[in-house]
Amino acid sequence: MEEKYFEPSEMVRGIQQLLISDKKKIAFLFGAGTSLAKKEQDSPFIPAIGKMTELVIAYLKEDEDNGEKYVRALDEIREELKQQGQLLNIETLLSNIEEKIRVIGRGTLNNLCKEEFSICRDKIYKKIQDIVSVHKNILGKEGTLIQFDLAKWICNADRKYGVEIFTTNYDYLFEIGLEANGVAYFDGFTGSYKPFFNADALEDVNYLSKQTKLWKIHGSLGLHKDSCSGRIIRMSSDKDDLLIYPSSLKYNNSKKQPYCAFMDRLNLFLKQDDAVLFVCGYSFGDEHINERILSALQTNTTAHVFVLNYDIEWGKNDEGKEVKKHTFTLNSNLGILASRNRKISVLATRAAIIGGQYGEWKIRPDIASDDPLSPASYFKEDIEYSKDFETGKRTEMPIKTCKGELLLPSFVSFVGLLKSMIPKSEWEAGGNE
């Protein structure tokens, strides 16, 4: 079968035209990977699931009352998960605990009773909240956030329709970026003393049509259920924040307010004519989100979803050396999804699926390095060298392969593309970088 290639500069220019077009309704779906991204070395960020798991486990082991019990329980749960072909992480740990709370009755499992499992779960919730609460130490560092640069683009982009941001993240990084740039936005809440959730406003696509929208589809720090009115309100963050934690219960929890209203809004957005959704930092691992996206695309011939899939994983080879692995393939879960739906384009680092077809990236050999759209800003070409036949030594002159890595799946690089679309004079006016 003949290999297929996609030209990255054409794709990047096409994305720019979509973002500029006043006919298009633009939205973003941002997952955990965007809170992990760092604009600068010292930028505040939320650690990835691996590091977060380490922090949670260390927190449980240091518990004064039940630390030793948790150590034994964690060891047993890790072994149980291993037998099921799973690794111990936040989601598998919470799912395991939730299932045992449901079935344990008056007995014990892993040497813990139902109440002790409930206490353990609540401690994990608390630690997750602590980890994502980076806003507490962010004063004066707003300009170091990559979310600040995204908001800067929103502030300067002259668009007929307001941008909509959907995010699974609990933290305040997008809010901080928007507010530091003076961007007015609506997040579904109305009022001042006790801002309350206004579900009716999410059903009207023309409500505040030019204003930026921010929808926290897995909840947010500071969301609570008011004990008097029964309303969902926004106030200072504490241990009772309403969040959808990563566990087997997240699908059922997503059917509750305000989450279901945010999910309905995602579906409603994609049912609009000329709707374009850019996905970044989200791996399509949540079926309740995927279902809303796919059901909307089935009924709309003009909507399209671009998935910026940062699929690089690092590991060690048999010799103990760090090696890079690209996980996106035609047979991966996301690859299968996109190959069956021509309205979903997946742009991964080494390959893509566009129009249901799979291919690798290959840049035009005649594109100039000083092209107005700098190739180095979105593509890293592979470097190969020939070898002397007799000596086996590498020659000094590199061979131009035109193959390489697309950089846009990185949230920092994608926002860099947005930044390049704003005139420098406008970007620097009132800047806070």
Contacts in CASP RR format, 6 or more apart in sequence:
PFRMAT RR
TARGET T0000
AUTHOR 0000-0000-0000
METHOD contacts of the structure
MODEL  1
MEEKYFEPSEMVRGIQQLLISDKKKIAFLFGAGTSLAKKEQDSPFIPAIG
KMTELVIAYLKEDEDNGEKYVRALDEIREELKQQGQLLNIETLLSNIEEK
IRVIGRGTLNNLCKEEFSICRDKIYKKIQDIVSVHKNILGKEGTLIQFDL
AKWICNADRKYGVEIFTTNYDYLFEIGLEANGVAYFDGFTGSYKPFFNAD
ALEDVNYLSKQTKLWKIHGSLGLHKDSCSGRIIRMSSDKDDLLIYPSSLK
YNNSKKQPYCAFMDRLNLFLKQDDAVLFVCGYSFGDEHINERILSALQTN
TTAHVFVLNYDIEWGKNDEGKEVKKHTFTLNSNLGILASRNRKISVLATR
AAIIGGQYGEWKIRPDIASDDPLSPASYFKEDIEYSKDFETGKRTEMPIK
TCKGELLLPSFVSFVGLLKSMIPKSEWEAGGNE
3 359 0 8 1.000
3 360 0 8 1.000
4 357 0 8 1.000
4 358 0 8 1.000
4 359 0 8 1.000
4 360 0 8 1.000
5 359 0 8 1.000
5 360 0 8 1.000
5 361 0 8 1.000
5 362 0 8 1.000
6 352 0 8 1.000
6 354 0 8 1.000
6 359 0 8 1.000
6 360 0 8 1.000
6 361 0 8 1.000
6 362 0 8 1.000
7 361 0 8 1.000
7 362 0 8 1.000
7 363 0 8 1.000
7 364 0 8 1.000
8 361 0 8 1.000
8 363 0 8 1.000
8 375 0 8 1.000
8 378 0 8 1.000
8 379 0 8 1.000
8 406 0 8 1.000
9 363 0 8 1.000
9 364 0 8 1.000
9 367 0 8 1.000
9 371 0 8 1.000
9 373 0 8 1.000
9 375 0 8 1.000
9 378 0 8 1.000
9 379 0 8 1.000
11 347 0 8 1.000
11 352 0 8 1.000
11 354 0 8 1.000
11 406 0 8 1.000
12 373 0 8 1.000
12 378 0 8 1.000
12 408 0 8 1.000
12 417 0 8 1.000
13 373 0 8 1.000
15 306 0 8 1.000
15 408 0 8 1.000
15 417 0 8 1.000
16 373 0 8 1.000
16 417 0 8 1.000
16 421 0 8 1.000
18 24 0 8 1.000
18 26 0 8 1.000
18 276 0 8 1.000
19 26 0 8 1.000
19 157 0 8 1.000
19 418 0 8 1.000
19 421 0 8 1.000
20 421 0 8 1.000
22 159 0 8 1.000
22 160 0 8 1.000
22 161 0 8 1.000
23 274 0 8 1.000
24 161 0 8 1.000
24 274 0 8 1.000
24 275 0 8 1.000
24 276 0 8 1.000
25 161 0 8 1.000
25 162 0 8 1.000
25 164 0 8 1.000
25 269 0 8 1.000
25 272 0 8 1.000
25 273 0 8 1.000
25 274 0 8 1.000
25 275 0 8 1.000
25 276 0 8 1.000
26 159 0 8 1.000
26 161 0 8 1.000
26 162 0 8 1.000
26 163 0 8 1.000
26 164 0 8 1.000
26 276 0 8 1.000
26 278 0 8 1.000
27 163 0 8 1.000
27 164 0 8 1.000
27 165 0 8 1.000
27 166 0 8 1.000
27 266 0 8 1.000
27 269 0 8 1.000
27 275 0 8 1.000
27 276 0 8 1.000
27 277 0 8 1.000
27 278 0 8 1.000
28 163 0 8 1.000
28 164 0 8 1.000
28 165 0 8 1.000
28 166 0 8 1.000
28 277 0 8 1.000
28 278 0 8 1.000
28 279 0 8 1.000
28 280 0 8 1.000
29 166 0 8 1.000
29 167 0 8 1.000
29 266 0 8 1.000
29 277 0 8 1.000
29 278 0 8 1.000
29 279 0 8 1.000
29 280 0 8 1.000
29 282 0 8 1.000
29 289 0 8 1.000
30 165 0 8 1.000
30 166 0 8 1.000
30 167 0 8 1.000
30 168 0 8 1.000
30 169 0 8 1.000
30 174 0 8 1.000
30 280 0 8 1.000
30 281 0 8 1.000
30 282 0 8 1.000
30 411 0 8 1.000
31 167 0 8 1.000
31 168 0 8 1.000
31 169 0 8 1.000
31 280 0 8 1.000
31 281 0 8 1.000
31 282 0 8 1.000
32 46 0 8 1.000
32 48 0 8 1.000
32 49 0 8 1.000
32 168 0 8 1.000
32 169 0 8 1.000
32 281 0 8 1.000
32 282 0 8 1.000
33 48 0 8 1.000
33 280 0 8 1.000
33 281 0 8 1.000
33 282 0 8 1.000
33 310 0 8 1.000
33 411 0 8 1.000
34 146 0 8 1.000
34 147 0 8 1.000
34 167 0 8 1.000
34 169 0 8 1.000
34 280 0 8 1.000
34 281 0 8 1.000
34 411 0 8 1.000
35 45 0 8 1.000
35 46 0 8 1.000
35 132 0 8 1.000
35 169 0 8 1.000
35 171 0 8 1.000
35 173 0 8 1.000
36 45 0 8 1.000
36 46 0 8 1.000
36 47 0 8 1.000
36 48 0 8 1.000
37 45 0 8 1.000
37 146 0 8 1.000
37 410 0 8 1.000
37 411 0 8 1.000
37 412 0 8 1.000
38 45 0 8 1.000
38 146 0 8 1.000
38 412 0 8 1.000
39 143 0 8 1.000
39 144 0 8 1.000
39 145 0 8 1.000
39 146 0 8 1.000
39 148 0 8 1.000
39 149 0 8 1.000
39 412 0 8 1.000
40 144 0 8 1.000
42 141 0 8 1.000
42 144 0 8 1.000
43 141 0 8 1.000
43 144 0 8 1.000
43 145 0 8 1.000
43 146 0 8 1.000
44 134 0 8 1.000
44 135 0 8 1.000
44 137 0 8 1.000
44 138 0 8 1.000
44 141 0 8 1.000
44 144 0 8 1.000
44 145 0 8 1.000
44 173 0 8 1.000
45 134 0 8 1.000
46 52 0 8 1.000
46 131 0 8 1.000
46 132 0 8 1.000
46 134 0 8 1.000
46 169 0 8 1.000
46 171 0 8 1.000
46 173 0 8 1.000
47 55 0 8 1.000
47 131 0 8 1.000
49 89 0 8 1.000
49 90 0 8 1.000
49 91 0 8 1.000
49 246 0 8 1.000
50 89 0 8 1.000
50 90 0 8 1.000
52 90 0 8 1.000
52 128 0 8 1.000
52 131 0 8 1.000
53 88 0 8 1.000
53 89 0 8 1.000
53 90 0 8 1.000
53 93 0 8 1.000
55 127 0 8 1.000
55 131 0 8 1.000
56 90 0 8 1.000
56 93 0 8 1.000
56 124 0 8 1.000
56 127 0 8 1.000
56 128 0 8 1.000
56 131 0 8 1.000
57 74 0 8 1.000
59 123 0 8 1.000
59 127 0 8 1.000
60 67 0 8 1.000
60 70 0 8 1.000
60 74 0 8 1.000
60 120 0 8 1.000
60 123 0 8 1.000
60 124 0 8 1.000
60 127 0 8 1.000
61 67 0 8 1.000
61 70 0 8 1.000
61 71 0 8 1.000
61 74 0 8 1.000
63 70 0 8 1.000
63 123 0 8 1.000
66 116 0 8 1.000
66 119 0 8 1.000
66 120 0 8 1.000
69 111 0 8 1.000
69 112 0 8 1.000
69 116 0 8 1.000
70 120 0 8 1.000
72 110 0 8 1.000
72 111 0 8 1.000
73 110 0 8 1.000
73 111 0 8 1.000
73 112 0 8 1.000
73 120 0 8 1.000
74 88 0 8 1.000
74 93 0 8 1.000
76 110 0 8 1.000
76 111 0 8 1.000
77 88 0 8 1.000
77 93 0 8 1.000
77 96 0 8 1.000
77 97 0 8 1.000
77 110 0 8 1.000
78 88 0 8 1.000
80 96 0 8 1.000
81 87 0 8 1.000
81 88 0 8 1.000
81 92 0 8 1.000
81 96 0 8 1.000
86 92 0 8 1.000
90 124 0 8 1.000
90 128 0 8 1.000
90 246 0 8 1.000
91 246 0 8 1.000
91 247 0 8 1.000
93 124 0 8 1.000
94 121 0 8 1.000
94 124 0 8 1.000
94 245 0 8 1.000
94 246 0 8 1.000
94 247 0 8 1.000
94 248 0 8 1.000
95 247 0 8 1.000
95 248 0 8 1.000
95 249 0 8 1.000
97 117 0 8 1.000
97 120 0 8 1.000
97 121 0 8 1.000
97 124 0 8 1.000
97 247 0 8 1.000
98 121 0 8 1.000
98 247 0 8 1.000
98 248 0 8 1.000
98 249 0 8 1.000
99 248 0 8 1.000
100 109 0 8 1.000
100 110 0 8 1.000
100 112 0 8 1.000
100 117 0 8 1.000
101 114 0 8 1.000
101 117 0 8 1.000
101 118 0 8 1.000
101 121 0 8 1.000
104 113 0 8 1.000
104 114 0 8 1.000
104 117 0 8 1.000
105 114 0 8 1.000
106 113 0 8 1.000
106 114 0 8 1.000
107 113 0 8 1.000
107 114 0 8 1.000
109 117 0 8 1.000
112 120 0 8 1.000
122 239 0 8 1.000
124 245 0 8 1.000
125 239 0 8 1.000
125 243 0 8 1.000
125 245 0 8 1.000
126 239 0 8 1.000
128 243 0 8 1.000
128 245 0 8 1.000
129 170 0 8 1.000
129 221 0 8 1.000
129 237 0 8 1.000
129 239 0 8 1.000
129 241 0 8 1.000
129 243 0 8 1.000
132 169 0 8 1.000
132 170 0 8 1.000
132 171 0 8 1.000
132 221 0 8 1.000
133 171 0 8 1.000
133 221 0 8 1.000
133 237 0 8 1.000
134 171 0 8 1.000
134 173 0 8 1.000
135 171 0 8 1.000
135 172 0 8 1.000
135 173 0 8 1.000
135 176 0 8 1.000
135 221 0 8 1.000
138 145 0 8 1.000
138 176 0 8 1.000
142 148 0 8 1.000
142 176 0 8 1.000
142 177 0 8 1.000
142 180 0 8 1.000
142 432 0 8 1.000
143 177 0 8 1.000
143 180 0 8 1.000
143 432 0 8 1.000
143 433 0 8 1.000
145 173 0 8 1.000
145 176 0 8 1.000
145 177 0 8 1.000
146 411 0 8 1.000
146 412 0 8 1.000
146 415 0 8 1.000
147 173 0 8 1.000
147 174 0 8 1.000
147 176 0 8 1.000
147 177 0 8 1.000
147 178 0 8 1.000
148 176 0 8 1.000
148 177 0 8 1.000
148 180 0 8 1.000
148 181 0 8 1.000
148 432 0 8 1.000
148 433 0 8 1.000
149 415 0 8 1.000
149 416 0 8 1.000
149 418 0 8 1.000
149 419 0 8 1.000
150 174 0 8 1.000
150 177 0 8 1.000
150 415 0 8 1.000
150 418 0 8 1.000
151 174 0 8 1.000
151 177 0 8 1.000
151 178 0 8 1.000
151 180 0 8 1.000
151 181 0 8 1.000
151 182 0 8 1.000
151 183 0 8 1.000
152 181 0 8 1.000
152 419 0 8 1.000
152 422 0 8 1.000
152 427 0 8 1.000
152 431 0 8 1.000
153 415 0 8 1.000
153 418 0 8 1.000
153 419 0 8 1.000
153 421 0 8 1.000
153 422 0 8 1.000
154 163 0 8 1.000
154 178 0 8 1.000
154 181 0 8 1.000
154 183 0 8 1.000
154 212 0 8 1.000
155 181 0 8 1.000
155 182 0 8 1.000
155 183 0 8 1.000
156 422 0 8 1.000
156 426 0 8 1.000
156 427 0 8 1.000
157 163 0 8 1.000
157 418 0 8 1.000
157 421 0 8 1.000
157 422 0 8 1.000
159 210 0 8 1.000
160 210 0 8 1.000
161 209 0 8 1.000
161 210 0 8 1.000
162 209 0 8 1.000
162 210 0 8 1.000
162 211 0 8 1.000
162 212 0 8 1.000
162 213 0 8 1.000
163 212 0 8 1.000
163 213 0 8 1.000
164 212 0 8 1.000
164 213 0 8 1.000
164 215 0 8 1.000
164 265 0 8 1.000
164 269 0 8 1.000
165 174 0 8 1.000
165 212 0 8 1.000
165 213 0 8 1.000
165 214 0 8 1.000
165 215 0 8 1.000
166 215 0 8 1.000
166 217 0 8 1.000
166 262 0 8 1.000
166 265 0 8 1.000
166 266 0 8 1.000
167 174 0 8 1.000
167 214 0 8 1.000
167 215 0 8 1.000
167 216 0 8 1.000
167 217 0 8 1.000
167 218 0 8 1.000
168 217 0 8 1.000
168 218 0 8 1.000
168 282 0 8 1.000
168 286 0 8 1.000
168 289 0 8 1.000
169 216 0 8 1.000
169 218 0 8 1.000
170 216 0 8 1.000
170 218 0 8 1.000
170 219 0 8 1.000
170 220 0 8 1.000
170 221 0 8 1.000
170 241 0 8 1.000
170 243 0 8 1.000
171 221 0 8 1.000
172 220 0 8 1.000
172 221 0 8 1.000
174 214 0 8 1.000
175 187 0 8 1.000
175 214 0 8 1.000
177 183 0 8 1.000
178 185 0 8 1.000
178 212 0 8 1.000
178 214 0 8 1.000
180 432 0 8 1.000
181 432 0 8 1.000
183 212 0 8 1.000
184 211 0 8 1.000
184 212 0 8 1.000
185 211 0 8 1.000
185 212 0 8 1.000
185 213 0 8 1.000
185 214 0 8 1.000
186 201 0 8 1.000
186 207 0 8 1.000
186 208 0 8 1.000
186 211 0 8 1.000
186 212 0 8 1.000
186 213 0 8 1.000
186 214 0 8 1.000
187 213 0 8 1.000
187 214 0 8 1.000
187 215 0 8 1.000
187 216 0 8 1.000
188 197 0 8 1.000
188 198 0 8 1.000
188 201 0 8 1.000
188 202 0 8 1.000
188 215 0 8 1.000
188 258 0 8 1.000
189 195 0 8 1.000
189 196 0 8 1.000
189 197 0 8 1.000
189 198 0 8 1.000
189 233 0 8 1.000
189 234 0 8 1.000
190 196 0 8 1.000
190 198 0 8 1.000
190 201 0 8 1.000
194 226 0 8 1.000
194 231 0 8 1.000
194 233 0 8 1.000
194 234 0 8 1.000
194 235 0 8 1.000
195 233 0 8 1.000
195 234 0 8 1.000
196 226 0 8 1.000
196 229 0 8 1.000
196 231 0 8 1.000
196 232 0 8 1.000
196 233 0 8 1.000
196 234 0 8 1.000
197 231 0 8 1.000
197 232 0 8 1.000
197 233 0 8 1.000
197 234 0 8 1.000
197 257 0 8 1.000
197 258 0 8 1.000
197 261 0 8 1.000
199 257 0 8 1.000
199 258 0 8 1.000
199 261 0 8 1.000
201 207 0 8 1.000
201 208 0 8 1.000
202 215 0 8 1.000
202 261 0 8 1.000
202 262 0 8 1.000
202 264 0 8 1.000
202 265 0 8 1.000
202 268 0 8 1.000
203 264 0 8 1.000
203 268 0 8 1.000
205 268 0 8 1.000
205 269 0 8 1.000
205 272 0 8 1.000
215 262 0 8 1.000
215 265 0 8 1.000
215 266 0 8 1.000
216 223 0 8 1.000
216 262 0 8 1.000
217 254 0 8 1.000
217 259 0 8 1.000
217 262 0 8 1.000
217 263 0 8 1.000
217 266 0 8 1.000
217 289 0 8 1.000
218 243 0 8 1.000
218 244 0 8 1.000
218 250 0 8 1.000
218 254 0 8 1.000
218 259 0 8 1.000
219 242 0 8 1.000
219 243 0 8 1.000
219 244 0 8 1.000
219 258 0 8 1.000
219 259 0 8 1.000
219 262 0 8 1.000
220 234 0 8 1.000
220 241 0 8 1.000
220 243 0 8 1.000
221 237 0 8 1.000
221 241 0 8 1.000
221 243 0 8 1.000
222 234 0 8 1.000
222 235 0 8 1.000
222 236 0 8 1.000
222 237 0 8 1.000
222 238 0 8 1.000
222 241 0 8 1.000
222 242 0 8 1.000
223 232 0 8 1.000
223 233 0 8 1.000
223 234 0 8 1.000
223 241 0 8 1.000
223 242 0 8 1.000
223 243 0 8 1.000
223 258 0 8 1.000
224 232 0 8 1.000
224 233 0 8 1.000
224 234 0 8 1.000
224 235 0 8 1.000
224 238 0 8 1.000
224 240 0 8 1.000
224 241 0 8 1.000
224 242 0 8 1.000
225 231 0 8 1.000
225 232 0 8 1.000
225 233 0 8 1.000
225 242 0 8 1.000
226 232 0 8 1.000
226 233 0 8 1.000
232 242 0 8 1.000
232 257 0 8 1.000
232 258 0 8 1.000
242 258 0 8 1.000
244 250 0 8 1.000
244 253 0 8 1.000
244 254 0 8 1.000
244 259 0 8 1.000
250 286 0 8 1.000
250 288 0 8 1.000
251 286 0 8 1.000
251 287 0 8 1.000
251 288 0 8 1.000
253 259 0 8 1.000
254 260 0 8 1.000
254 263 0 8 1.000
254 288 0 8 1.000
263 288 0 8 1.000
263 289 0 8 1.000
263 292 0 8 1.000
264 292 0 8 1.000
266 289 0 8 1.000
266 292 0 8 1.000
266 293 0 8 1.000
266 296 0 8 1.000
267 292 0 8 1.000
267 293 0 8 1.000
267 295 0 8 1.000
267 296 0 8 1.000
268 296 0 8 1.000
269 275 0 8 1.000
269 277 0 8 1.000
269 296 0 8 1.000
270 277 0 8 1.000
270 292 0 8 1.000
270 293 0 8 1.000
270 296 0 8 1.000
270 297 0 8 1.000
270 300 0 8 1.000
270 303 0 8 1.000
270 305 0 8 1.000
271 296 0 8 1.000
271 299 0 8 1.000
271 300 0 8 1.000
271 303 0 8 1.000
272 300 0 8 1.000
272 303 0 8 1.000
273 300 0 8 1.000
273 302 0 8 1.000
274 302 0 8 1.000
274 303 0 8 1.000
275 300 0 8 1.000
275 302 0 8 1.000
275 303 0 8 1.000
275 304 0 8 1.000
276 303 0 8 1.000
276 304 0 8 1.000
276 305 0 8 1.000
276 306 0 8 1.000
277 293 0 8 1.000
277 303 0 8 1.000
277 304 0 8 1.000
277 305 0 8 1.000
277 306 0 8 1.000
278 305 0 8 1.000
278 306 0 8 1.000
278 308 0 8 1.000
278 414 0 8 1.000
279 305 0 8 1.000
279 306 0 8 1.000
279 307 0 8 1.000
279 308 0 8 1.000
280 308 0 8 1.000
280 310 0 8 1.000
280 409 0 8 1.000
280 411 0 8 1.000
280 414 0 8 1.000
281 308 0 8 1.000
281 310 0 8 1.000
281 411 0 8 1.000
282 289 0 8 1.000
282 307 0 8 1.000
283 309 0 8 1.000
283 334 0 8 1.000
284 290 0 8 1.000
284 307 0 8 1.000
284 333 0 8 1.000
284 334 0 8 1.000
284 337 0 8 1.000
285 333 0 8 1.000
290 337 0 8 1.000
293 305 0 8 1.000
294 341 0 8 1.000
296 303 0 8 1.000
297 303 0 8 1.000
297 305 0 8 1.000
297 341 0 8 1.000
297 343 0 8 1.000
297 344 0 8 1.000
303 343 0 8 1.000
304 343 0 8 1.000
304 344 0 8 1.000
304 345 0 8 1.000
305 343 0 8 1.000
305 344 0 8 1.000
305 345 0 8 1.000
306 345 0 8 1.000
306 347 0 8 1.000
307 334 0 8 1.000
307 338 0 8 1.000
307 344 0 8 1.000
307 345 0 8 1.000
307 346 0 8 1.000
307 347 0 8 1.000
308 347 0 8 1.000
308 408 0 8 1.000
308 409 0 8 1.000
308 411 0 8 1.000
308 414 0 8 1.000
309 328 0 8 1.000
309 334 0 8 1.000
309 346 0 8 1.000
309 347 0 8 1.000
309 348 0 8 1.000
309 349 0 8 1.000
309 409 0 8 1.000
310 348 0 8 1.000
310 349 0 8 1.000
310 409 0 8 1.000
310 410 0 8 1.000
310 411 0 8 1.000
311 326 0 8 1.000
311 327 0 8 1.000
311 328 0 8 1.000
311 348 0 8 1.000
311 349 0 8 1.000
311 350 0 8 1.000
311 409 0 8 1.000
312 324 0 8 1.000
312 325 0 8 1.000
312 326 0 8 1.000
312 327 0 8 1.000
312 349 0 8 1.000
313 324 0 8 1.000
313 325 0 8 1.000
313 326 0 8 1.000
313 327 0 8 1.000
314 322 0 8 1.000
314 323 0 8 1.000
314 324 0 8 1.000
314 325 0 8 1.000
315 322 0 8 1.000
315 323 0 8 1.000
315 324 0 8 1.000
315 325 0 8 1.000
316 322 0 8 1.000
316 323 0 8 1.000
317 323 0 8 1.000
326 348 0 8 1.000
326 349 0 8 1.000
326 350 0 8 1.000
326 351 0 8 1.000
328 334 0 8 1.000
328 335 0 8 1.000
328 346 0 8 1.000
328 348 0 8 1.000
328 349 0 8 1.000
328 350 0 8 1.000
328 351 0 8 1.000
329 335 0 8 1.000
329 351 0 8 1.000
330 336 0 8 1.000
330 339 0 8 1.000
330 353 0 8 1.000
330 358 0 8 1.000
334 346 0 8 1.000
335 346 0 8 1.000
335 353 0 8 1.000
335 358 0 8 1.000
337 344 0 8 1.000
338 344 0 8 1.000
338 345 0 8 1.000
338 346 0 8 1.000
338 353 0 8 1.000
338 356 0 8 1.000
339 353 0 8 1.000
339 356 0 8 1.000
339 357 0 8 1.000
339 358 0 8 1.000
340 356 0 8 1.000
341 356 0 8 1.000
342 355 0 8 1.000
342 356 0 8 1.000
344 353 0 8 1.000
345 352 0 8 1.000
345 353 0 8 1.000
345 354 0 8 1.000
345 355 0 8 1.000
346 352 0 8 1.000
346 353 0 8 1.000
346 354 0 8 1.000
347 354 0 8 1.000
347 406 0 8 1.000
347 408 0 8 1.000
347 409 0 8 1.000
348 406 0 8 1.000
348 409 0 8 1.000
349 405 0 8 1.000
349 406 0 8 1.000
349 407 0 8 1.000
349 409 0 8 1.000
350 360 0 8 1.000
350 361 0 8 1.000
350 404 0 8 1.000
350 405 0 8 1.000
350 406 0 8 1.000
351 358 0 8 1.000
351 359 0 8 1.000
351 360 0 8 1.000
351 361 0 8 1.000
352 358 0 8 1.000
352 359 0 8 1.000
352 360 0 8 1.000
352 361 0 8 1.000
352 406 0 8 1.000
353 359 0 8 1.000
360 403 0 8 1.000
360 404 0 8 1.000
361 379 0 8 1.000
361 403 0 8 1.000
361 404 0 8 1.000
361 405 0 8 1.000
361 406 0 8 1.000
362 402 0 8 1.000
362 403 0 8 1.000
362 404 0 8 1.000
363 375 0 8 1.000
363 379 0 8 1.000
363 381 0 8 1.000
363 402 0 8 1.000
363 404 0 8 1.000
364 402 0 8 1.000
365 400 0 8 1.000
365 402 0 8 1.000
367 375 0 8 1.000
369 375 0 8 1.000
369 376 0 8 1.000
373 420 0 8 1.000
375 381 0 8 1.000
377 407 0 8 1.000
377 413 0 8 1.000
377 416 0 8 1.000
377 417 0 8 1.000
377 420 0 8 1.000
378 406 0 8 1.000
378 407 0 8 1.000
378 408 0 8 1.000
378 413 0 8 1.000
378 417 0 8 1.000
379 404 0 8 1.000
379 405 0 8 1.000
379 406 0 8 1.000
379 407 0 8 1.000
380 404 0 8 1.000
380 405 0 8 1.000
380 407 0 8 1.000
381 400 0 8 1.000
381 401 0 8 1.000
381 402 0 8 1.000
381 403 0 8 1.000
381 404 0 8 1.000
382 401 0 8 1.000
382 403 0 8 1.000
382 404 0 8 1.000
382 405 0 8 1.000
383 398 0 8 1.000
384 398 0 8 1.000
384 399 0 8 1.000
384 401 0 8 1.000
385 394 0 8 1.000
385 395 0 8 1.000
385 396 0 8 1.000
385 397 0 8 1.000
385 398 0 8 1.000
385 399 0 8 1.000
386 394 0 8 1.000
386 395 0 8 1.000
386 397 0 8 1.000
386 399 0 8 1.000
387 393 0 8 1.000
387 394 0 8 1.000
387 395 0 8 1.000
388 395 0 8 1.000
407 413 0 8 1.000
408 414 0 8 1.000
408 417 0 8 1.000
419 427 0 8 1.000
END
